[in-house]
Amino acid sequence: MDKETTTPKVVDGRGGKREGAGRLKGGQNAATIIRKKAEAALQLTIMERAGEILSNQLQLSRGHSYLFRIDTNGKGQKQKPVLVKDEQEIIDYLSRLEETEDKAEAKPDSHYYITTEKPDNQAIVSMLDRAFGKAVNRTELMGKDGGELKGTVVYLPQAQETQINDTDLETTSQTGNSIT
C-alpha cells in the first residue's frame, strides 16, 4: 500500500471489500435460529400446561400423602405395609372413613394408615415469589473476625472518567482522602 492511500489495492478483482459479502445486518447463525425456535416451542408447551404445572407445584409446596395397607395373613400375623396405588381402593377406604363413627374401622383383615412427606421448601419459595415478588436479599458486611468494616467510600460521577488502580485504593484507605 502507498502512504497516500488508505484503502488496499485490488489486484485482478481479488481482495478488499465486496458488496453483498458476509452476513446480512441483523442476521443470525443457523444454530442460534434453531435454539430460538426450540426455546419458543418449549415456552409454548409450558404456557399451554401452565395450570397443570402450577397445580403440581402447589401440591409440592403442601407435601404428599400416601395411604398404606397392612394385610393380615390367615394366622393373624401382620404383613409388610403396602403402598396403596389403586384409585378405587383409596376411594373405598375414604368412603368407609366417612361411614364409620370412630374413623378407624377398616376391613377386618387389613389395617390402613396415612403418612405424609414434608413439603418441598423450594416449591414454597417459588410460589411465594410468583405471588408477591422475590424477597429482598440483604447482605451484611463485616470486618475481620466480625468486627467493624473500615474503609472509605469513593464517589465517581459517570461523567468523570478516572482510572483507579490498586495503589490508589491502598493510599486512600491509609490516608482517608478521597480520589479525584
C-alpha positions in Angstrom: 0.0 0.0 0.0 1.1 3.5 -0.7 1.4 6.0 2.1 -1.0 8.3 0.3 -3.9 5.8 0.1 -5.7 4.2 3.0 -7.6 1.6 1.1 -5.9 -1.6 -0.1 -5.4 -2.0 -3.8 -7.5 -4.6 -5.6 -5.5 -6.8 -7.9 -7.3 -8.8 -10.6 -10.7 -8.3 -8.8 -9.5 -10.0 -5.6 -9.3 -8.7 -2.1 -10.9 -5.7 -0.4 -14.5 -5.1 0.5 -17.1 -6.7 -1.7 -20.7 -5.5 -2.0 -23.2 -8.1 -0.6 -20.5 -10.2 1.0 -20.8 -11.5 4.6 -23.8 -12.0 6.8 -26.7 -9.6 6.4 -27.2 -7.0 9.0 -29.2 -8.5 11.9 -28.7 -12.0 10.5 -28.1 -14.9 12.9 -26.2 -18.2 12.8 -28.2 -21.3 11.9 -27.5 -22.7 15.4 -29.0 -19.5 17.0 -32.1 -19.8 14.9 -32.6 -23.4 15.9 -32.0 -22.7 19.6 -34.6 -19.8 19.5 -37.2 -22.0 17.7 -36.6 -24.7 20.4 -37.0 -22.1 23.2 -40.2 -20.8 21.6 -41.6 -24.3 21.3 -40.7 -25.0 25.0 -42.3 -21.8 26.1 -45.5 -22.5 24.2 -45.7 -26.1 25.7 -45.2 -24.7 29.2 -47.8 -21.9 28.7 -50.3 -24.5 27.4 -49.8 -26.5 30.5 -49.4 -23.6 33.0 -52.4 -24.6 35.1 -51.3 -28.2 35.5 -47.7 -27.1 36.3 -48.9 -24.6 38.8 -51.2 -27.2 40.4 -48.3 -29.7 40.6 -46.0 -27.1 42.2 -48.7 -26.1 44.7 -49.0 -29.8 45.6 -45.3 -30.0 46.1 -45.5 -26.9 48.4 -48.1 -28.7 50.5 -46.3 -32.1 50.7 -47.5 -35.5 49.6 -49.7 -38.0 51.4 -49.5 -41.8 51.0 -52.0 -44.4 52.0 -50.5 -47.7 53.2 -52.3 -51.0 53.9 -51.1 -53.7 56.3 -52.8 -57.0 55.5 -53.1 -59.9 58.0 -52.4 -63.5 56.8 -54.6 -66.5 57.7 -52.7 -67.0 61.0 -53.4 -63.4 62.2 -49.9 -62.2 61.5 -49.4 -58.7 60.1 -47.7 -58.5 56.7 -45.4 -55.8 55.4 -47.1 -52.4 54.7 -48.1 -52.0 51.0 -48.4 -48.6 49.3 -52.0 -48.3 48.0 -51.8 -47.1 44.4 -55.2 -48.2 43.2 -57.5 -45.2 43.0 -60.7 -47.2 43.7 -59.2 -48.8 46.8 -58.4 -45.3 48.1 -61.9 -44.1 47.3 -63.4 -47.1 49.1 -61.2 -46.5 52.2 -62.1 -42.8 52.4 -65.8 -43.8 51.9 -65.6 -46.2 54.8 -64.0 -43.5 57.0 -67.0 -41.2 56.4 -69.4 -44.0 57.2 -67.9 -45.1 60.5 -68.1 -43.1 63.7 -64.6 -43.9 65.0 -63.0 -43.4 61.6 -60.5 -46.2 62.4 -62.6 -49.2 61.3 -61.5 -50.9 58.1 -61.6 -54.4 56.7 -61.0 -56.9 59.5 -58.1 -58.5 57.6 -56.4 -55.1 56.8 -55.2 -52.0 58.6 -54.7 -48.7 56.8 -52.6 -45.7 57.8 -51.7 -42.4 56.0 -48.2 -40.9 56.1 -47.0 -37.7 54.6 -43.9 -36.4 53.0 -42.6 -33.0 54.1 -43.4 -30.1 51.8 -40.7 -29.0 49.2 -39.3 -25.7 50.5 -38.1 -24.7 47.0 -41.6 -25.1 45.7 -43.0 -22.9 48.5 -40.4 -20.2 47.9 -41.1 -20.3 44.1 -44.9 -20.0 44.7 -44.4 -17.1 47.1 -42.0 -15.3 44.7 -44.6 -15.6 41.9 -47.4 -14.3 44.1 -45.6 -11.5 46.0 -42.4 -10.9 44.0 -38.9 -12.0 45.0 -38.0 -11.0 48.6 -35.2 -8.5 49.0 -31.9 -10.3 49.8 -29.8 -8.3 52.2 -26.1 -8.9 52.8 -24.3 -7.7 55.8 -20.6 -6.8 55.5 -18.2 -7.2 58.4 -14.6 -6.6 59.1 -12.1 -9.1 60.3 -13.4 -11.5 62.9 -16.9 -10.0 62.7 -15.6 -6.5 63.7 -16.3 -3.1 62.2 -15.7 -2.7 58.5 -13.2 0.1 57.9 -12.6 1.8 54.6 -13.5 4.9 52.5 -16.4 5.2 50.1 -15.4 6.8 46.9 -17.9 8.5 44.6 -17.1 8.9 41.0 -19.7 10.7 38.8 -20.2 8.9 35.5 -19.1 11.9 33.5 -15.7 11.8 35.1 -13.5 9.1 33.7 -10.9 8.5 36.3 -8.8 5.3 36.3 -8.3 3.9 39.8 -5.6 1.3 40.4 -4.8 -0.8 43.5 -2.1 1.7 44.6 -4.7 4.5 44.7 -7.0 2.4 46.8 -4.3 1.4 49.2 -3.2 5.1 49.6 -6.8 6.2 50.1 -7.6 3.7 52.8 -4.4 4.7 54.7 -4.8 8.5 54.4 -8.6 8.7 54.5 -8.6 11.1 51.5 -10.9 10.6 48.6 -9.7 10.1 45.0 -10.5 12.8 42.5 
